[in-house]
Each structure stands twice: as structure tokens, then as C-alpha cells.
């Protein structure tokens, strides 16, 4: 009797490559674009929140508008540190572990990251509740403006833990290469924040009007809901990195793996905020028209951040996994590709606006003095936006490679140029256009120094 061996001869089905493994082999530019677009959409949502909140705070009066201007730098610092700096450290550590094939380490890192997020939020809560009023007074807040700022800040920063947890857990998921879920969740959070902040702040639909604290409560509730969602998603096993709380154990080395990138990276947003505060203080001495013109210019910079953030944060898991897998050359190609895409996009916008500033300025003012100041700003700073795009993107890529020291020093150089150079120009009573040229020069130094640090600093062991 013969046995038909054809059944045994049928080859087994080919294994399907996981999304995580695909980041190590997929073409770089198409993969970057696929990862960057959801982040860009989510960041646009965050920008719309800022616009919406400014709109309905403006309906509360001039004093609330002045108050929100005092709180804004600290609220921005909270977001930048938790999402971009420490968040980048979280994504970097997890992606490097996954690239090395160690899923258990990655899962344990995620739980350590949540603890760091909790501590970061508590730090901001205690600091702002204790010292917030003093900070606002130091920035010039007086009487009712100081009261409004303090009321808004107390409500907002009482929920800083929720903000830090949301951004930290979103970074955990991004570290696995999944950009879509965090982006969708953050868009939903933005929509909820706009709805709740407007309702509670303005007293819509029969709800009592709580004013500034009501606007802050909208953000607090929205981020609390988002934090609960992310915790459920990671714990339920639906993510690419299911968490096992029962197997958790403290490991100082894992905290260090995150903090050696995230803690150092936190210096960059701190320096960015200081740069903005110092330059605004200096420019205020040149008159209201110059300050207003710079404000119009800085709005465009604010809207360009989603582009640079999107490409930069998309590069983190690709660089991190390549580094974990020992593919240093691929990691560098990812970094330069992301920087090129970011610099080209942002630089093109800056060049167009530099050639014809009225395309942007006419949307905000018809005052000749303010328009002239804004035109001067774009003529000098616009052509250097390309360096801003390259520098920010490489800052994030360097996080993925755990080599963030160079980009942070580049940010320090930018701060020193603005502070020392701006102070010197003010004392010399130089014309205002020299300050705008200084901003452009500082931006170029930041981008070129960051690029040099990536080019000449060795990646890998």
C-alpha cells in the first residue's frame, strides 16, 4: 500500500510580518509619511483648542485674555515636557527594547513610564499651586488679572497628573509604531475639551457660568477621560504591547533608560519657553506695534510646530527600533529623511511668506505700523524656518537614538544668542529689525548645530 505524501508536502503558510517588525524593513519615506500624518492631524486639533479657548476667553473680557497670557507659558511647558521631551524618552526606550526583540522589557518599561508620568504631573501640581501666583506676579500680573490667572491656574494644574498620564501613555503606544490610536484619542480629547470648556466657561445650555476656572475644568475633565481610556486600552490587551500589572517589579535601570533621554530632553522645552519670555520682554521696549507684529509672526511659527512635531515624533520608533536591532545606518537614514521632509515643508512655507508676508499678515491686521513690523519679521526670520524644521525633527530622532545631548546644547545656544544679543541690541538702541534678524540667526544656529551633533556624534555602543 502506498501513502500519498502530497499532504505532508504542502508548505506551511508564510508568517505574517508584525507591524513592529515592519518598521525595521519597510521603505523609510513612505513609512514616515504614514506615521506622521496622524500626528499632524492630532496636533492641528490641539492648535484648534488654543484658538477656540482664546476665542471664548475673549468673550469673557480683556482681563481674562491678559490672564491667560500669563498662564500660557506654563501650560505650554507642561505639554511640551510631557509629550515631546519625556514622551520622546518613553517612546525611545520602548522602541529600542522592541527592536532588540525584548517584549517583556518593553512592557515593564511602559509601567515605569506611567510612574514617571504620575510623578511629573504631581511635580507640576505642587509647584504651580504653591508658587503659581508668585510666577504670575513676576511676569507683571496685577489685581484682577492676577486673580483671574491664579483661578485658572489652580483649576488647570490640579489636574496636571491627567495631562502627564495622557501624554506618557500616548508615547508608550507611539513607541510600538502605532500613531493612529493616540492621534484619534487626542483628537477626541480636543473636541471634548472645546465643548466642555466653552460650556462651563461661558455658561452655555443653561449651565452656570464659571468663567476662567470653567474653561480650565473643561481641559481637566477631557484629559482625565483620555487617561482612563489609555489605561484601559493598554491593560485590556488590545494594544501592540499588552501590560501585565501582576508581573511588575521596580527596576532602577529601567527608570534610568527612560530618564537618560527624557530628563535631559526636558531642558529643551524649558529653554524654548525662556527664549520666548526673554525675547518678548526685550521687544516690548520697542513699542506696542513691534510687539503686535512679532505676535502675528509667532502665530505662524505656532502653526508650523505640528509639521515638525509630526515628522520628528514619527521618526522616534523607527530610529529606536533600528538602534535596538543594531541597524545604526538605517537609524541615521531615518533621521535625515525625517529632517529633510520637515525642513523642506516648513522651509517652503517660510520662504513663501518671506517673499510675500501679506499672505499671512493681512489675515490679522490692517494697521500700517503693525503690518510693517510683521513684514520686517518675516523678511528676516522666514528664510530660516528651514533650520527650525530640521533642528526640531533631529531633536526627536536623537531621542530615538538616546543621543539627545547635542540637540539640547543647540537649544542652549539659541537661548544665549537671543538673551545676550537681544540685551546688547536693546542697550545699543538698535532698530527693531535687528532683533528680528537676531531671531533668524539664532534659528539657523539651532538647526545647524543640531545637524552637526547628529552628523558627528557616534550612535550606538
Secondary structure as UniProt FT lines:
FT   HELIX           6..9
FT   HELIX           19..22
FT   TURN            23..25
FT   HELIX           28..58
FT   TURN            59..60
FT   HELIX           62..79
FT   HELIX           80..85
FT   HELIX           86..99
FT   TURN            100..101
FT   HELIX           103..138
FT   TURN            139..140
FT   HELIX           143..157
FT   TURN            158..159
FT   HELIX           160..175
FT   TURN            176..177
FT   HELIX           180..202
FT   HELIX           204..206
FT   HELIX           212..235
FT   TURN            236..237
FT   HELIX           245..247
FT   HELIX           252..283
FT   HELIX           284..286
FT   HELIX           288..324
FT   TURN            325..326
FT   HELIX           328..355
FT   HELIX           358..361
FT   TURN            362..364
FT   HELIX           368..381
FT   HELIX           382..384
FT   HELIX           385..400
FT   TURN            401..402
FT   HELIX           405..416
FT   HELIX           417..421
FT   HELIX           422..427
FT   TURN            428..429
FT   HELIX           432..456
//
